């Protein structure tokens, strides 16, 4: 069975898609759409693992008062780059009632929870784009044996590339300008009835 794309989607606007166009997609567009290299990326259905991992970081990151945890918001990295990380730490001063995307200079941390369809983008494409934009911290969350594993990275500013700072099983302890200590099993697996 094939599903036809809506008329607005293909072939797209003359000259291709740009970051500002995401704010003007029609009402029938999917809720979560990223722009990577000028191409629209539709998000696949979310798994229970993905939901619980996002919730874990949303609830357990305790940043200082000048930072706030936000989820599923885009970061405008350039004319044709507007990815949507799963969780972000952003400057509180950058949050406004009408904010639809953040600037990289307002982003302190990006967290990507991988899925089967996003694995290559989350391991390769997005980290390069985030590091080129100067975002200091990047975490990638993968499922291993049914449980979350967090790969942490910090920007090496001289070369604008991420260097690994750890692989975290069971507990995430690190420093990203403030101490982080998260029990990775706190909300996983879900208790019966959830």
URJOWO-V880123 format. One record per backbone hydrogen bond with DSSP energy under -1.0 kcal/mol. CO is the residue of the C=O (numbers start at 1). NH is the residue of the N-H. E is the energy in kcal/mol with one decimal. If there is no record, write none. Layout:
[[CO & NH & E] [CO & NH & E]]
//
This chain:
[[6 & 9 & -1.3] [6 & 10 & -1.0] [13 & 16 & -2.4] [18 & 21 & -1.3] [19 & 22 & -1.2] [21 & 24 & -1.9] [26 & 29 & -2.2] [32 & 43 & -1.6] [34 & 41 & -2.7] [35 & 82 & -3.5] [36 & 39 & -2.0] [39 & 36 & -2.4] [41 & 34 & -2.4] [47 & 51 & -2.3] [48 & 52 & -2.6] [49 & 53 & -2.5] [50 & 54 & -2.5] [51 & 55 & -2.5] [52 & 56 & -2.5] [53 & 57 & -1.9] [54 & 58 & -2.5] [55 & 59 & -2.6] [56 & 60 & -2.4] [57 & 61 & -1.8] [64 & 67 & -2.2] [66 & 92 & -2.9] [68 & 90 & -2.5] [70 & 88 & -3.0] [74 & 102 & -2.2] [78 & 81 & -1.3] [79 & 19 & -3.1] [80 & 38 & -2.5] [81 & 77 & -2.0] [81 & 78 & -1.3] [82 & 35 & -1.5] [83 & 75 & -2.2] [86 & 72 & -1.4] [87 & 111 & -2.9] [88 & 70 & -2.6] [89 & 108 & -3.2] [89 & 109 & -1.3] [90 & 68 & -2.5] [91 & 94 & -1.8] [92 & 95 & -1.6] [96 & 99 & -1.6] [102 & 76 & -2.5] [103 & 106 & -1.9] [104 & 107 & -1.6] [106 & 91 & -2.5] [108 & 137 & -1.2] [109 & 89 & -2.2] [110 & 139 & -2.7] [111 & 86 & -1.3] [111 & 87 & -1.8] [112 & 141 & -3.0] [115 & 119 & -1.3] [118 & 122 & -3.1] [119 & 123 & -2.1] [120 & 124 & -2.4] [120 & 125 & -1.0] [121 & 126 & -3.1] [124 & 128 & -1.4] [125 & 129 & -1.8] [126 & 130 & -3.1] [127 & 131 & -2.6] [128 & 132 & -2.4] [129 & 133 & -1.4] [130 & 135 & -2.2] [131 & 134 & -1.3] [136 & 155 & -2.6] [137 & 110 & -1.6] [138 & 153 & -2.1] [139 & 112 & -2.5] [140 & 151 & -3.0] [141 & 114 & -2.8] [142 & 149 & -2.6] [144 & 147 & -1.5] [147 & 144 & -3.2] [149 & 142 & -2.6] [150 & 168 & -3.0] [151 & 140 & -2.5] [152 & 165 & -3.1] [152 & 166 & -1.1] [153 & 138 & -1.8] [154 & 163 & -2.7] [156 & 159 & -1.2] [156 & 160 & -1.2] [156 & 161 & -1.2] [161 & 156 & -3.2] [163 & 154 & -2.2] [166 & 152 & -2.5] [168 & 150 & -2.2] [169 & 171 & -3.1] [170 & 184 & -2.1] [172 & 182 & -2.5] [174 & 180 & -3.0] [178 & 176 & -2.4] [180 & 174 & -1.9] [182 & 172 & -3.1] [183 & 186 & -1.7] [191 & 194 & -1.8]]
//
